[in-house]
Amino acid sequence: MAGHSKWANIKHRKGAQDARRGKAFTKVAKEISIAARDGGADPNFNPRLRLALAKAKSVNMPNDNVSRAIKRGIGGEDGAHYEEITYEGYAPGGIAVLVQCLTDNRNRTVGDVRFIFTKRGGSLGESGCVGWMFKRKGVITIPEEGIDEEEFMLQALELGADDVVHEDEMYEVTTTLENFMAVKEGLEAAGIALESAELAYVPDTTVTIDDEKVAQQVLALNEALEDNDDVQDVYMNFDISSDIMEKISG
């Protein structure tokens, strides 16, 4: 889990950059549309939409954009019809990669994803080649400031969390899919400010990268995939040693 926590922090910083560029609006709008299409427009009865709306709020997405995305999802506005596709492959160093996409053109997306893998030293694999290495879980991150570690861990576990990791000035809480909303809403009800809350693919085990060049290649592949408009999320099973991370950050 420690590797996931460290990489999650990288993703959060990337998310902040995307928000500043406005790229996050496109991705969140797609997620809202799909959630509304599959579960209806009322977030009280649609947990996925509730999560998507929380994500929209976190990137300061305008209400008009949110409304249009919901209407598009339930058929109130003409627009693209998105389908969900997951691609699997390998990054440099044999790192497993899952790429979740929402696309209105499957051929365009698979071509783009394959090109990104190849250009960045990875390879796109067959369906199922690495998916078995990941489990779908709830992941909640919380800044450490002002939080007592022991008290917080007990609180999270009592709410139904599976695990709590404290690393890189953040707490990462993992849950089962069934307990995710209860833990999230319980922490919010206790007045705890969440950095993020999402359903994610968490690796069963991680591969430690202790080579600076490989680490840079893996992070470059991650960034290139995340920059594609059809890509919603990227998950990998790597950890980077503290020494290497320091060199890269420096």
Buried (B, 14 or more C-beta within 10 A) or exposed (E): BBBBBBBBBBBEEBBEEBBEEEBBBBBBBBBBBBBBBEBBBEBEEBBBBBBBBBBBEBBEBEEEBBBBBBBBBEEEEEBEEBEEBBBBBBBBBEBBBBBBBBBEEEEEBBEBBBEBBEEBBBEBBEEEBBBEBBEEBBBBBBEBEEBEEEEBBEBBBEBBBBBBBBBBEBBBBBBBEEBBBBBBEBBBEEEBEBBBBBBBBBBEEBBEBEBBEBBBBBBBBBBBBBEBBBBBBBBBBBBBBEEBBEEEEE
